[in-house]
């Protein structure tokens, strides 16, 4: 591979296998897709209105000669459109255009596009192949890898979904240059989470390279995204359907999802995850699993990348109530992820409401009241 590219293979014998390509442009997209889609097959690229402005034409140019028919399905951007109604409209497009089980979908965009496209692929004709072309930092290091697909139901995030692995993940890292700063920052929450739950060395690297990453250094971004993909890939390979260690990836998400829902998605996903990470770190400290210095490190690292560690305008009791509707409940108990140490997580089911409310009150508090 060239110095400015990377390739990573994700596989589980007898179950699935796909490659992740990290590239500086779309030049090799057709080469990556060619072994997966014959020239006599159809390809539908699913995207949203915002991504289409930037990347629909470059992707069309890269792919239109490599399939018998290329169509685009474009829906309004935003989490509020990640619904069964949008999936229904996509089904109608596929039916009208005559797509069958050997044809393919391509998700061009961020996590909303990827999750929705993957769910449609998992359920159309009982399952057709799809690929991911993630264009946001969050989708590149998180939602495009691992086969989790889904849509929101009412105010419940990803409540309807399926596991459906992509056939390819192709990342053009230059798409990050058009990403609004707040969206880039949001993606950093999942990256920092990877270090906290799986690699103290990666956690240290992130602490030492914030200036380069925030300045948009291609070399730093390539290394960072590749390592995050390695970490998530290893977890997914070992536990593809979240029966064991894959649950570690939910660090920060139980409280984060509750905050996201109660804020009516006004905060970005990564901002809410960051708040949830601060709460989970505090609870890990309160249990004596990590030191106060470790907890301070977690918050300092999140803040060094511009992420939130506190939330205002919400009642702690309401956040606690919202956590009880989380889809990760098990037998009526919350599966909560804590840190045993920096670089190692654990799933616990014995977090009491009193403990959880304490962590929630902590992230709802003023900085001056935290004792840090």
N, C-alpha and C positions, 0 to 999 in steps of 0.2 A: 504494500500500500504506500501511497505517497505520504510525505510528511504532513500534509494538510488534510488527510483523510484517515478514517478508522473504520474497521468492520468488526462486528461482534456477532457470533452465532448463538442463538438461544434454542435449546432443544430438550425434549424429554423423550427418551426412546419409546417408540411405538405410539406416541401421543401427538406430538407436534414438533415442528422445526422451522425456524425462520431466521433471517439475518437482519441485523441493524446496520445500516450504512450511515456514516457521518461524512458529509461532503460539503464543499464550499459553495456549491451551486446545483442546478438541476441537470448538468451535462451527462451524468451517468445514470439518470433515472430510467431511461429506456433499457439500458444494459442490465440494470437490476431487475426490471420487470419482465424482460424477454423470456427467461426460463419458466416463468409462472403463468404466462398468458399467451396462448397461440394467436397468430395473426388472424385467425378465423373467428375469434371471440370478441364479445362486446365488453367495454369498460365504461362504467359510470363514475364520474368524479363528483363527489358530494362536498360542497363547500358552503360558506356563508357569505353574505353580501360584502363584508369588510375585507375578508381574505381574497375574494374574487377580484377586487380592485387591483390588488398587487400581483397575484400569482396565477390567475386562471389562464391568461394567455401564455406565459412561459411554460406552464405544465401542458397546455394543449399542444404547443409547438414540440415539446419533448416526446409526447406520446401518440399523437394522432396517426402516425405511420405504423404503429406497432399493434394495432388491433383492427378488426373489421369495422367497428363502429365505436365512436367516442362521444358520450353525451355528458352534459353537466346538469346537476340538480343543485340549485342555489336557494338557501332559505335565509330569512333575516337573522342577523347576528344577535347573540345574547342568550344567557342561560334560560330566559323565559320562553325561548322557542325550542328548548330541548325536551320535547313532549311527544306523546303518542300521536297527536294531531300532525306533527311534522313528519313522523315516521309513516303515517298513513299516506301523506302526500307523496313521499318517496316511493312507497309501494306502488302507487298509481302510476308514477313515472316509469318505474321498471316494467310494470305490466304492459303499459302502452307501447313501450319500446321493445318489447319481446325478450326481455332478459331471462335466461334460464340458469340452471344450476352450475353450468361450466363457465358462465360469465363472471365478472368481478366488479366489486366496488372499490373505490379509492377515497379515503378520507383526507381531504386537503384543508387543514386548519388547526385550531386548538382543541382543547379537551372536549368542548361541547360537540364539535363536528365529529371527532374521533369516536366518542362514546355513542352518539346517535347512529353513526354509520355502521359501527360494529354491531349494534343491536339489530339494525335493519338487516345486515348481512346474516346474523345468526338466526333470524326468524323468517326471512323471505324464502319461500320454497323449502322450508325446514333447514336452511343453511346454505349459503354460497360464500366463496372466498372473498377476502378483502385485504387491502393493504393500507398502511398508515403513512401519510406524508405530513408530519406534525410541523407547525409553523410557529409555535410559541415555546418558550423555555419550559413551562409547566408541562405541556404535552410531550415534549421531547424526552424529559427525564422521568415522567410518571405515567400519564394516562395512555400513551401509545404503546407501552410495554406491558405485557402480561395478560391480555385478553379479557380484562373486565370491560363490559359494555353496559349501557343502560340509559334510561331517560328518567326525568323527574316526574313524579305523580303528585299533583297539587303542589304543596310546599315541601314535599319530601324528596330529598335529593337522591337520585339513582335508585329509587325504590323498586323500579321495574327493570330487570336486566338479565344478562346471560354471560357465561364465559365462552368466548369465541376468539381464538388466537388469530392474529393477522398472519399473512403469508410473507410479509416484508414490512420493515419500517425504514423509510428513507428520510433522513434529516438533512435539509439544506440549511446549514448554520447561518448563511447570510440573511435568512428571513428574520433573524433576531435584530438586525439593524433597523427594521421598520416597526419593531415592537415598541409600544409606548412604555416609558420608564416604569410606570406602576405595574404593568403586566410582567415585565422582566423581573422586578422585585418580587412579585407574587410567586414566580417560579422558583426563586431561591429558597423558599420555605421547604419545599420537598427535597431539594438538594442538601440543605443543612440537616434535615431529618435523616437522610441516608447515612451521613457521617455519625450522627448521634446514636443510631440504632445498630450500626454494622461495622464502622471502621474509625478507630481513634486516629489513625494516620491521615485519613481523608478529612476528618474533622480539623486536624491540625493544619493541613494544607489550605483548607478554606479560611481558617483564621489568618493565615500568613499571606494570602493572595487576594484579599478583598479589593485592593486598589486596582490590580490588573483586571480582575473580573468586571468590576464596575466601569472601568475604562473601555471595555469591549475588546480587549486583546483576543485575537482569534486563537492564538496558541493556548491561552488560559481557558477560554471557553471550550475548545476542543478537548483538552484534558479533563476539565471538570465534567462535561456532559458524558464523555466516554466512561469515566469512573462511576458516575451515578448510574449509567446504563448497566455497567458490570454488576454493581451492587443489586439493583432491582432484578436484573436477569438471573443472578444466582439464587435469589430468594424465590422467584417465580419457578425456576427449574425444580427446586426442591419441593415446592408446595404450590402447584398451579391453581388449586381451587380453595385456598385459604383455610386449610384444615389444621395448620400448624404455624410455622414461623412467618408465613406471609402476613399474618395478623400484625406483626411488628410494624409493617408499613402504615398501620393506622395510628401510629404515634402522633398525638396532637389533633386527631381527627374527631374524636367523640365530642369534645367541647367545641372544637372548631366548626363542625357541621351545625351544632346548635346555634352558635353565634351567627353563622352564615344565614341560617334560616330566619332567625329573629330580626336580623338586620335587613331582611328582604333582599338579600344578595347585593346590597349596596357596597359591602366590602368584598374585595376579591378573595377567591378561594385560599390562596397562599397567605393572605393577611390573616384570615381566620385560623388557618392551620398553625401559623406562628403564635397566635394568642393561645391556642390549644397546647402547643409545645411548651410555652412558658408555664401554663397551669400544670401540665404533666410533670415537668421538671421540678416545680415547687413541691408537688405531692411526693415525688421520688425523694426529695431532700427531707421532707417531713417524716417519711417512713425510715429515714436513716440509710437509704440505699446509695445515695450520692452525697457528697459534701456540699456545704454552703458555697464553697469556691467553685465546685462543678456547676451548681445551679447558676451562679453569677456568670460563669463562662457561657452557658447556654443563652442567657438573655443578652449578653454583650455581643455574641456572635450574630444572633438574629438582628439586633439593632444596627450592627456594623454594615449590614446589607440593606438597611432602610425598612426593615419589617416591624410590625406592631407587636408589642408584648402586653398591651392593656386594651380594654374596650370600655367605652362609656355609653351611657344611655340605655342600658339594659338592666333589668332586675335579676339578681342572682337566682332567685327562686324560679323565675321563668326559664332561665338557661338550664337549670337542673331538670325541670319538667321536660324541656325539649330533648335532652339527652336520652330520655326514656323511649323516645320514638326512633332512636338510631337503629338502623337495620342490622347492626353488629351485636344486638342483644342475643343472649344465649340462655334459654330457659328462664327468662325474666331478669337475668343478671347482665350488667354491662361488662363486656370484655374490654378492660382498660389497659392500655400499654404504658408501662413505666420504664425508667432507666435503672438497670442494676449498676451500671457504670457508663461513662462516656464510651460509646462504641458497642454497647450491649443492652438489648431491651428484653423485656419479659411481659407476657400477657397475664393479667390477674383478673379474677372474678370476684374478689372479696372487698372491692372498694365500697365502703359504706356511703350512704347519702350524706352523712356528716362530713366525711373526708372530701367527697366530691364538691359539696357546697363550699367547703373551706378553700379549695383550689379555685373555684369559680369566683368567690369573693376576692381572692388574691388578685386575679387578673382584672377584676372590676374596680380595684382600688386605685387610689392615687399613688404615684411613684413614691411619694414621701412617707407613705404608710407601710411600705413593704419591709422595712428594716434592712434593706440591702445598702 
